[in-house]
Amino acid sequence: MEGRIPATDNGQERAMIEGYRCLRILPRILLLIAVVPLGGCFSRSRPVALRMSTAVVQTATGKDLIERINAEASEIQTLKATVSITASVGGSKLGRITEYQDIRGYILARKPSALRMIGRDPILQNHVFDMVSIGQESKLWIPSKNQFVADNSDVARPSTQPLGNVQPQMIYDALLLQAVDLQNELAVLEERDQEVIDPGTHKPTLQPEYTLHIIKQDGNEWYLSRKIIFDRTDLRRHQELFYDEHGFIVTDVRYDDYREFNGLFFPTNIQIRRPLEECSIKLEVMELTINDPIVDGQFVLEVPSGAGFASR
């Protein structure tokens, strides 16, 4: 009969017969293994869903958020702040990381482009650094290194001096919100859920937020200039990302702990990161005065006598 093999007493022949049968059965076994899991007999899966935040959220349009940005930008023209500074500069590019802890800082900022920031040791009260920026021109004095650095360009270049990477423009951009220029910029609204850690349960949860993508015109080209991310529980910005024309993130700022100063709400916890220069700085606002007059002379920083001078 077809498919049958005669019986034999020879052990070698019997082994060959058993092997032949295995070869015929093996494809059927492999097919069974491949098909059965699809029926769910040997495995099962279940979805793991993140919980949505139970906070009450607000609704806004892109036009609403643009109006909020432009209103806040016009409300604050100057500020004077006393802050606590924690900074970290360096990484793989510099080959080292330098941290600065608990520096007492004093900040003066005035639109459209002026900033002065002084860092002092909280105990000895001696200067750790003094920096000034007006437009594209910036200056930095580091007494411990007896080094004075001047930069006349808005192009960021990493410095061999750790504090040289803490540039005034990054502080200015973080503190003073810039209006959306509807003549030269487009704003596109995105609504999404962001995964965060719930402060109560310490578990991942989804938090609704708005992201306003601001696209800027440069000649005949358009590029993503900024992203402003709003917390939908209060419609305040809790993050702002700044991009260059090549699509790289140049500054990442996070805002938290809003408090009222002079009738206006302002974040008292500001964390700034500059990935290209491997620099991050945290500002904790202790005192703040908004819209007091600031004169030009407060933004003058001269080269100290005997200081080493470098330009970038």
BALOBA-1460 file (C-alpha; in Angstrom, 3 decimals):
// residues 312
<rec num="1" residu="m" x="0.000" y="0.000" z="0.000"/>
<rec num="2" residu="e" x="1.261" y="3.464" z="-0.832"/>
<rec num="3" residu="g" x="2.958" y="5.199" z="2.085"/>
<rec num="4" residu="r" x="3.700" y="1.969" z="3.983"/>
<rec num="5" residu="i" x="7.188" y="0.629" z="4.632"/>
<rec num="6" residu="p" x="7.635" y="-3.120" z="5.287"/>
<rec num="7" residu="a" x="8.456" y="-4.192" z="8.786"/>
<rec num="8" residu="t" x="12.007" y="-5.285" z="9.442"/>
<rec num="9" residu="d" x="13.999" y="-6.655" z="12.320"/>
<rec num="10" residu="n" x="17.104" y="-4.767" z="11.309"/>
<rec num="11" residu="g" x="17.772" y="-1.971" z="13.871"/>
<rec num="12" residu="q" x="19.410" y="0.358" z="11.371"/>
<rec num="13" residu="e" x="16.517" y="0.033" z="8.943"/>
<rec num="14" residu="r" x="14.031" y="0.599" z="11.757"/>
<rec num="15" residu="a" x="15.821" y="3.835" z="12.743"/>
<rec num="16" residu="m" x="15.695" y="5.028" z="9.146"/>
<rec num="17" residu="i" x="11.982" y="4.294" z="9.045"/>
<rec num="18" residu="e" x="11.340" y="6.310" z="12.235"/>
<rec num="19" residu="g" x="13.374" y="9.204" z="10.874"/>
<rec num="20" residu="y" x="11.353" y="9.157" z="7.671"/>
<rec num="21" residu="r" x="8.130" y="9.328" z="9.641"/>
<rec num="22" residu="c" x="9.447" y="12.295" z="11.678"/>
<rec num="23" residu="l" x="10.322" y="14.173" z="8.535"/>
<rec num="24" residu="r" x="6.785" y="13.673" z="7.254"/>
<rec num="25" residu="i" x="5.187" y="14.762" z="10.557"/>
<rec num="26" residu="l" x="7.510" y="17.738" z="11.295"/>
<rec num="27" residu="p" x="5.974" y="20.176" z="8.750"/>
<rec num="28" residu="r" x="2.539" y="19.500" z="10.263"/>
<rec num="29" residu="i" x="3.835" y="20.251" z="13.764"/>
<rec num="30" residu="l" x="5.470" y="23.494" z="12.634"/>
<rec num="31" residu="l" x="2.267" y="24.542" z="10.891"/>
<rec num="32" residu="l" x="0.276" y="23.784" z="14.040"/>
<rec num="33" residu="i" x="2.648" y="25.889" z="16.185"/>
<rec num="34" residu="a" x="2.385" y="28.782" z="13.753"/>
<rec num="35" residu="v" x="-1.410" y="28.710" z="13.562"/>
<rec num="36" residu="v" x="-2.514" y="27.865" z="17.099"/>
<rec num="37" residu="p" x="-1.207" y="31.075" z="18.834"/>
<rec num="38" residu="l" x="-3.327" y="33.081" z="16.421"/>
<rec num="39" residu="g" x="-6.327" y="31.469" z="18.034"/>
<rec num="40" residu="g" x="-5.171" y="32.569" z="21.468"/>
<rec num="41" residu="c" x="-4.770" y="29.073" z="22.918"/>
<rec num="42" residu="f" x="-1.209" y="29.506" z="24.190"/>
<rec num="43" residu="s" x="-0.930" y="33.276" z="24.624"/>
<rec num="44" residu="r" x="-3.045" y="36.233" z="25.587"/>
<rec num="45" residu="s" x="-2.637" y="39.982" z="25.551"/>
<rec num="46" residu="r" x="-4.337" y="42.846" z="27.308"/>
<rec num="47" residu="p" x="-4.097" y="46.588" z="26.701"/>
<rec num="48" residu="v" x="-2.378" y="48.775" z="29.279"/>
<rec num="49" residu="a" x="-4.049" y="52.179" z="29.167"/>
<rec num="50" residu="l" x="-2.693" y="55.291" z="30.861"/>
<rec num="51" residu="r" x="-5.135" y="57.071" z="33.093"/>
<rec num="52" residu="m" x="-6.288" y="60.493" z="32.030"/>
<rec num="53" residu="s" x="-5.718" y="63.359" z="34.421"/>
<rec num="54" residu="t" x="-8.791" y="64.216" z="36.471"/>
<rec num="55" residu="a" x="-7.935" y="67.939" z="36.496"/>
<rec num="56" residu="v" x="-10.483" y="70.327" z="35.018"/>
<rec num="57" residu="v" x="-9.150" y="71.644" z="31.701"/>
<rec num="58" residu="q" x="-9.944" y="74.768" z="29.710"/>
<rec num="59" residu="t" x="-10.610" y="75.131" z="26.007"/>
<rec num="60" residu="a" x="-9.057" y="77.742" z="23.719"/>
<rec num="61" residu="t" x="-8.568" y="78.371" z="20.013"/>
<rec num="62" residu="g" x="-5.330" y="79.270" z="18.298"/>
<rec num="63" residu="k" x="-6.528" y="82.866" z="18.105"/>
<rec num="64" residu="d" x="-7.217" y="82.881" z="21.859"/>
<rec num="65" residu="l" x="-3.697" y="81.680" z="22.656"/>
<rec num="66" residu="i" x="-2.073" y="84.193" z="20.298"/>
<rec num="67" residu="e" x="-3.989" y="86.978" z="22.034"/>
<rec num="68" residu="r" x="-2.807" y="85.697" z="25.440"/>
<rec num="69" residu="i" x="0.802" y="85.635" z="24.262"/>
<rec num="70" residu="n" x="0.695" y="89.112" z="22.760"/>
<rec num="71" residu="a" x="-1.083" y="90.551" z="25.806"/>
<rec num="72" residu="e" x="1.539" y="89.134" z="28.181"/>
<rec num="73" residu="a" x="4.348" y="90.277" z="25.895"/>
<rec num="74" residu="s" x="3.046" y="93.853" z="25.947"/>
<rec num="75" residu="e" x="2.347" y="93.862" z="29.696"/>
<rec num="76" residu="i" x="5.936" y="93.193" z="30.758"/>
<rec num="77" residu="q" x="8.524" y="95.632" z="29.382"/>
<rec num="78" residu="t" x="11.135" y="95.509" z="32.154"/>
<rec num="79" residu="l" x="11.875" y="93.359" z="35.155"/>
<rec num="80" residu="k" x="14.243" y="93.316" z="38.086"/>
<rec num="81" residu="a" x="14.699" y="89.977" z="39.798"/>
<rec num="82" residu="t" x="16.641" y="88.385" z="42.629"/>
<rec num="83" residu="v" x="17.117" y="84.712" z="41.890"/>
<rec num="84" residu="s" x="18.832" y="81.581" z="43.119"/>
<rec num="85" residu="i" x="20.939" y="80.055" z="40.346"/>
<rec num="86" residu="t" x="21.985" y="76.467" z="39.788"/>
<rec num="87" residu="a" x="23.955" y="75.852" z="36.598"/>
<rec num="88" residu="s" x="25.589" y="72.942" z="34.823"/>
<rec num="89" residu="v" x="27.857" y="73.426" z="31.821"/>
<rec num="90" residu="g" x="29.757" y="70.905" z="29.751"/>
<rec num="91" residu="g" x="29.378" y="67.349" z="28.511"/>
<rec num="92" residu="s" x="30.791" y="65.130" z="25.776"/>
<rec num="93" residu="k" x="31.844" y="68.082" z="23.585"/>
<rec num="94" residu="l" x="33.891" y="69.800" z="26.285"/>
<rec num="95" residu="g" x="34.965" y="66.544" z="27.906"/>
<rec num="96" residu="r" x="33.925" y="67.624" z="31.387"/>
<rec num="97" residu="i" x="30.954" y="68.936" z="33.377"/>
<rec num="98" residu="t" x="31.177" y="71.878" z="35.766"/>
<rec num="99" residu="e" x="28.357" y="72.569" z="38.222"/>
<rec num="100" residu="y" x="27.598" y="75.810" z="40.043"/>
<rec num="101" residu="q" x="25.364" y="75.552" z="43.076"/>
<rec num="102" residu="d" x="23.366" y="78.143" z="45.011"/>
<rec num="103" residu="i" x="24.612" y="81.312" z="43.325"/>
<rec num="104" residu="r" x="22.702" y="84.459" z="44.238"/>
<rec num="105" residu="g" x="21.734" y="86.228" z="41.033"/>
<rec num="106" residu="y" x="20.516" y="89.725" z="40.186"/>
<rec num="107" residu="i" x="18.815" y="90.268" z="36.838"/>
<rec num="108" residu="l" x="17.832" y="93.390" z="34.913"/>
<rec num="109" residu="a" x="15.931" y="92.912" z="31.654"/>
<rec num="110" residu="r" x="14.434" y="95.506" z="29.306"/>
<rec num="111" residu="k" x="12.778" y="95.155" z="25.939"/>
<rec num="112" residu="p" x="13.590" y="94.999" z="23.151"/>
<rec num="113" residu="s" x="16.932" y="93.251" z="23.780"/>
<rec num="114" residu="a" x="18.845" y="94.327" z="26.925"/>
<rec num="115" residu="l" x="19.856" y="92.099" z="29.839"/>
<rec num="116" residu="r" x="22.279" y="92.317" z="32.759"/>
<rec num="117" residu="m" x="22.861" y="89.383" z="35.094"/>
<rec num="118" residu="i" x="25.255" y="89.299" z="38.033"/>
<rec num="119" residu="g" x="26.085" y="86.159" z="39.994"/>
<rec num="120" residu="r" x="27.516" y="86.340" z="43.518"/>
<rec num="121" residu="d" x="28.631" y="83.873" z="46.130"/>
<rec num="122" residu="p" x="25.824" y="83.921" z="48.754"/>
<rec num="123" residu="i" x="28.314" y="83.796" z="51.659"/>
<rec num="124" residu="l" x="31.363" y="85.764" z="50.515"/>
<rec num="125" residu="q" x="29.320" y="88.108" z="48.266"/>
<rec num="126" residu="n" x="32.115" y="88.211" z="45.697"/>
<rec num="127" residu="h" x="31.270" y="88.178" z="41.979"/>
<rec num="128" residu="v" x="31.097" y="84.766" z="40.289"/>
<rec num="129" residu="f" x="30.205" y="86.326" z="36.922"/>
<rec num="130" residu="d" x="28.798" y="89.490" z="35.356"/>
<rec num="131" residu="m" x="27.162" y="89.386" z="31.926"/>
<rec num="132" residu="v" x="25.500" y="91.948" z="29.686"/>
<rec num="133" residu="s" x="23.660" y="91.651" z="26.388"/>
<rec num="134" residu="i" x="22.283" y="94.368" z="24.104"/>
<rec num="135" residu="g" x="21.077" y="93.079" z="20.762"/>
<rec num="136" residu="q" x="23.710" y="90.797" z="19.243"/>
<rec num="137" residu="e" x="26.491" y="92.176" z="21.427"/>
<rec num="138" residu="s" x="27.233" y="90.350" z="24.668"/>
<rec num="139" residu="k" x="29.964" y="90.587" z="27.307"/>
<rec num="140" residu="l" x="30.954" y="88.255" z="30.119"/>
<rec num="141" residu="w" x="33.323" y="88.881" z="33.038"/>
<rec num="142" residu="i" x="34.580" y="85.882" z="35.068"/>
<rec num="143" residu="p" x="36.651" y="87.194" z="38.008"/>
<rec num="144" residu="s" x="37.917" y="83.779" z="39.169"/>
<rec num="145" residu="k" x="39.516" y="83.270" z="35.739"/>
<rec num="146" residu="n" x="40.415" y="86.953" z="35.317"/>
<rec num="147" residu="q" x="38.752" y="86.538" z="31.920"/>
<rec num="148" residu="f" x="36.625" y="88.988" z="29.923"/>
<rec num="149" residu="v" x="34.780" y="87.592" z="26.873"/>
<rec num="150" residu="a" x="33.052" y="89.703" z="24.201"/>
<rec num="151" residu="d" x="30.827" y="88.362" z="21.440"/>
<rec num="152" residu="n" x="29.393" y="90.431" z="18.598"/>
<rec num="153" residu="s" x="27.412" y="87.668" z="16.918"/>
<rec num="154" residu="d" x="24.087" y="85.987" z="17.475"/>
<rec num="155" residu="v" x="25.605" y="82.651" z="16.408"/>
<rec num="156" residu="a" x="26.207" y="80.377" z="19.396"/>
<rec num="157" residu="r" x="29.727" y="78.959" z="19.681"/>
<rec num="158" residu="p" x="30.814" y="76.709" z="22.541"/>
<rec num="159" residu="s" x="33.385" y="78.282" z="24.842"/>
<rec num="160" residu="t" x="36.357" y="76.594" z="26.481"/>
<rec num="161" residu="q" x="35.445" y="78.518" z="29.648"/>
<rec num="162" residu="p" x="32.537" y="76.720" z="31.390"/>
<rec num="163" residu="l" x="30.621" y="79.900" z="32.235"/>
<rec num="164" residu="g" x="31.251" y="81.175" z="28.731"/>
<rec num="165" residu="n" x="28.405" y="78.956" z="27.555"/>
<rec num="166" residu="v" x="25.877" y="80.676" z="29.843"/>
<rec num="167" residu="q" x="24.905" y="83.365" z="27.367"/>
<rec num="168" residu="p" x="22.737" y="86.392" z="28.226"/>
<rec num="169" residu="q" x="20.417" y="85.802" z="25.266"/>
<rec num="170" residu="m" x="19.266" y="82.463" z="26.674"/>
<rec num="171" residu="i" x="18.247" y="84.201" z="29.897"/>
<rec num="172" residu="y" x="16.526" y="87.040" z="28.061"/>
<rec num="173" residu="d" x="14.511" y="84.698" z="25.835"/>
<rec num="174" residu="a" x="13.396" y="82.693" z="28.850"/>
<rec num="175" residu="l" x="12.289" y="85.691" z="30.918"/>
<rec num="176" residu="l" x="10.621" y="88.033" z="28.430"/>
<rec num="177" residu="l" x="7.963" y="86.478" z="26.235"/>
<rec num="178" residu="q" x="8.052" y="87.645" z="22.635"/>
<rec num="179" residu="a" x="4.829" y="88.488" z="20.795"/>
<rec num="180" residu="v" x="3.690" y="86.584" z="17.721"/>
<rec num="181" residu="d" x="4.392" y="88.770" z="14.680"/>
<rec num="182" residu="l" x="1.334" y="88.112" z="12.526"/>
<rec num="183" residu="q" x="2.948" y="89.910" z="9.571"/>
<rec num="184" residu="n" x="5.920" y="87.548" z="9.366"/>
<rec num="185" residu="e" x="4.862" y="84.513" z="11.392"/>
<rec num="186" residu="l" x="2.233" y="81.800" z="11.184"/>
<rec num="187" residu="a" x="0.823" y="80.045" z="14.245"/>
<rec num="188" residu="v" x="-0.561" y="76.504" z="14.041"/>
<rec num="189" residu="l" x="-2.387" y="74.947" z="16.998"/>
<rec num="190" residu="e" x="-1.942" y="71.321" z="18.035"/>
<rec num="191" residu="e" x="-3.980" y="69.595" z="20.748"/>
<rec num="192" residu="r" x="-2.445" y="66.520" z="22.321"/>
<rec num="193" residu="d" x="-2.103" y="64.479" z="25.510"/>
<rec num="194" residu="q" x="1.295" y="64.555" z="27.183"/>
<rec num="195" residu="e" x="2.469" y="61.729" z="29.425"/>
<rec num="196" residu="v" x="3.460" y="63.080" z="32.853"/>
<rec num="197" residu="i" x="3.948" y="61.689" z="36.346"/>
<rec num="198" residu="d" x="0.959" y="62.349" z="38.576"/>
<rec num="199" residu="p" x="2.225" y="64.165" z="41.701"/>
<rec num="200" residu="g" x="-0.303" y="62.369" z="43.905"/>
<rec num="201" residu="t" x="-0.020" y="58.769" z="42.709"/>
<rec num="202" residu="h" x="3.499" y="59.046" z="41.212"/>
<rec num="203" residu="k" x="2.200" y="57.021" z="38.249"/>
<rec num="204" residu="p" x="2.194" y="57.897" z="34.530"/>
<rec num="205" residu="t" x="-0.890" y="59.796" z="33.457"/>
<rec num="206" residu="l" x="-2.021" y="61.726" z="30.394"/>
<rec num="207" residu="q" x="-2.326" y="65.489" z="30.714"/>
<rec num="208" residu="p" x="-4.113" y="67.477" z="27.954"/>
<rec num="209" residu="e" x="-2.124" y="70.397" z="26.559"/>
<rec num="210" residu="y" x="-1.991" y="72.848" z="23.667"/>
<rec num="211" residu="t" x="1.073" y="73.415" z="21.499"/>
<rec num="212" residu="l" x="1.325" y="76.544" z="19.372"/>
<rec num="213" residu="h" x="3.804" y="76.054" z="16.516"/>
<rec num="214" residu="i" x="5.159" y="79.419" z="15.390"/>
<rec num="215" residu="i" x="6.552" y="79.356" z="11.854"/>
<rec num="216" residu="k" x="8.703" y="82.284" z="10.817"/>
<rec num="217" residu="q" x="9.445" y="83.731" z="7.391"/>
<rec num="218" residu="d" x="13.069" y="84.400" z="6.514"/>
<rec num="219" residu="g" x="13.200" y="85.819" z="3.006"/>
<rec num="220" residu="n" x="11.383" y="83.335" z="0.795"/>
<rec num="221" residu="e" x="11.839" y="80.490" z="3.280"/>
<rec num="222" residu="w" x="9.716" y="79.411" z="6.238"/>
<rec num="223" residu="y" x="10.991" y="77.513" z="9.272"/>
<rec num="224" residu="l" x="9.776" y="76.456" z="12.702"/>
<rec num="225" residu="s" x="10.871" y="79.225" z="15.058"/>
<rec num="226" residu="r" x="9.199" y="78.377" z="18.362"/>
<rec num="227" residu="k" x="6.856" y="75.996" z="20.097"/>
<rec num="228" residu="i" x="4.872" y="77.340" z="23.038"/>
<rec num="229" residu="i" x="3.213" y="74.631" z="25.127"/>
<rec num="230" residu="f" x="0.275" y="75.537" z="27.368"/>
<rec num="231" residu="d" x="-1.034" y="73.721" z="30.418"/>
<rec num="232" residu="r" x="-4.767" y="73.393" z="29.825"/>
<rec num="233" residu="t" x="-5.609" y="73.614" z="33.516"/>
<rec num="234" residu="d" x="-4.759" y="77.336" z="33.523"/>
<rec num="235" residu="l" x="-3.756" y="78.108" z="29.880"/>
<rec num="236" residu="r" x="-0.319" y="79.314" z="30.990"/>
<rec num="237" residu="r" x="2.830" y="78.356" z="29.122"/>
<rec num="238" residu="h" x="4.778" y="75.647" z="30.865"/>
<rec num="239" residu="q" x="7.356" y="75.088" z="28.126"/>
<rec num="240" residu="e" x="8.844" y="77.012" z="25.222"/>
<rec num="241" residu="l" x="11.199" y="75.603" z="22.596"/>
<rec num="242" residu="f" x="13.340" y="77.817" z="20.347"/>
<rec num="243" residu="y" x="14.659" y="76.508" z="17.009"/>
<rec num="244" residu="d" x="17.228" y="77.698" z="14.508"/>
<rec num="245" residu="e" x="16.648" y="77.759" z="10.752"/>
<rec num="246" residu="h" x="18.104" y="74.236" z="10.444"/>
<rec num="247" residu="g" x="15.538" y="72.713" z="12.785"/>
<rec num="248" residu="f" x="17.812" y="72.296" z="15.814"/>
<rec num="249" residu="i" x="16.539" y="73.129" z="19.300"/>
<rec num="250" residu="v" x="18.731" y="75.961" z="20.600"/>
<rec num="251" residu="t" x="16.852" y="76.650" z="23.849"/>
<rec num="252" residu="d" x="14.386" y="74.558" z="25.848"/>
<rec num="253" residu="v" x="12.670" y="76.412" z="28.723"/>
<rec num="254" residu="r" x="10.256" y="74.962" z="31.299"/>
<rec num="255" residu="y" x="8.101" y="77.075" z="33.604"/>
<rec num="256" residu="d" x="6.453" y="76.204" z="36.904"/>
<rec num="257" residu="d" x="5.127" y="77.681" z="40.179"/>
<rec num="258" residu="y" x="3.424" y="80.835" z="38.936"/>
<rec num="259" residu="r" x="2.968" y="83.638" z="41.479"/>
<rec num="260" residu="e" x="1.465" y="87.106" z="41.299"/>
<rec num="261" residu="f" x="3.801" y="90.127" z="41.118"/>
<rec num="262" residu="n" x="2.522" y="93.664" z="40.571"/>
<rec num="263" residu="g" x="-0.830" y="92.267" z="39.478"/>
<rec num="264" residu="l" x="0.747" y="89.924" z="36.887"/>
<rec num="265" residu="f" x="1.460" y="86.205" z="37.137"/>
<rec num="266" residu="f" x="5.053" y="85.105" z="36.556"/>
<rec num="267" residu="p" x="6.793" y="81.697" z="36.897"/>
<rec num="268" residu="t" x="9.126" y="81.388" z="39.882"/>
<rec num="269" residu="n" x="10.747" y="78.151" z="38.729"/>
<rec num="270" residu="i" x="12.460" y="78.465" z="35.334"/>
<rec num="271" residu="q" x="14.671" y="75.722" z="33.898"/>
<rec num="272" residu="i" x="16.690" y="76.541" z="30.780"/>
<rec num="273" residu="r" x="18.599" y="74.047" z="28.645"/>
<rec num="274" residu="r" x="20.889" y="74.784" z="25.675"/>
<rec num="275" residu="p" x="21.664" y="71.377" z="24.098"/>
<rec num="276" residu="l" x="24.073" y="72.649" z="21.422"/>
<rec num="277" residu="e" x="26.302" y="74.310" z="24.033"/>
<rec num="278" residu="e" x="25.738" y="71.625" z="26.687"/>
<rec num="279" residu="c" x="24.510" y="74.170" z="29.170"/>
<rec num="280" residu="s" x="21.591" y="74.200" z="31.591"/>
<rec num="281" residu="i" x="20.557" y="76.698" z="34.230"/>
<rec num="282" residu="k" x="17.788" y="76.803" z="36.818"/>
<rec num="283" residu="l" x="16.407" y="80.073" z="38.164"/>
<rec num="284" residu="e" x="14.288" y="80.248" z="41.309"/>
<rec num="285" residu="v" x="12.748" y="83.706" z="41.523"/>
<rec num="286" residu="m" x="12.886" y="85.103" z="45.057"/>
<rec num="287" residu="e" x="11.988" y="88.748" z="44.407"/>
<rec num="288" residu="l" x="10.556" y="90.352" z="41.279"/>
<rec num="289" residu="t" x="9.632" y="93.881" z="40.248"/>
<rec num="290" residu="i" x="7.896" y="94.436" z="36.926"/>
<rec num="291" residu="n" x="7.970" y="97.548" z="34.723"/>
<rec num="292" residu="d" x="10.218" y="99.735" z="36.885"/>
<rec num="293" residu="p" x="12.398" y="102.131" z="34.833"/>
<rec num="294" residu="i" x="15.865" y="100.813" z="33.887"/>
<rec num="295" residu="v" x="18.382" y="103.252" z="32.366"/>
<rec num="296" residu="d" x="21.032" y="102.561" z="29.718"/>
<rec num="297" residu="g" x="23.897" y="102.950" z="32.186"/>
<rec num="298" residu="q" x="22.797" y="99.801" z="34.008"/>
<rec num="299" residu="f" x="23.756" y="97.736" z="30.971"/>
<rec num="300" residu="v" x="27.361" y="98.973" z="30.735"/>
<rec num="301" residu="l" x="30.127" y="96.458" z="31.458"/>
<rec num="302" residu="e" x="33.723" y="97.624" z="30.938"/>
<rec num="303" residu="v" x="36.828" y="95.459" z="30.714"/>
<rec num="304" residu="p" x="38.419" y="95.391" z="34.206"/>
<rec num="305" residu="s" x="42.002" y="96.565" z="34.457"/>
<rec num="306" residu="g" x="44.448" y="93.693" z="33.957"/>
<rec num="307" residu="a" x="41.836" y="91.207" z="32.777"/>
<rec num="308" residu="g" x="42.592" y="88.799" z="29.951"/>
<rec num="309" residu="f" x="40.450" y="89.681" z="26.943"/>
<rec num="310" residu="a" x="38.985" y="87.297" z="24.375"/>
<rec num="311" residu="s" x="36.475" y="87.782" z="21.574"/>
<rec num="312" residu="r" x="34.329" y="85.212" z="19.820"/>
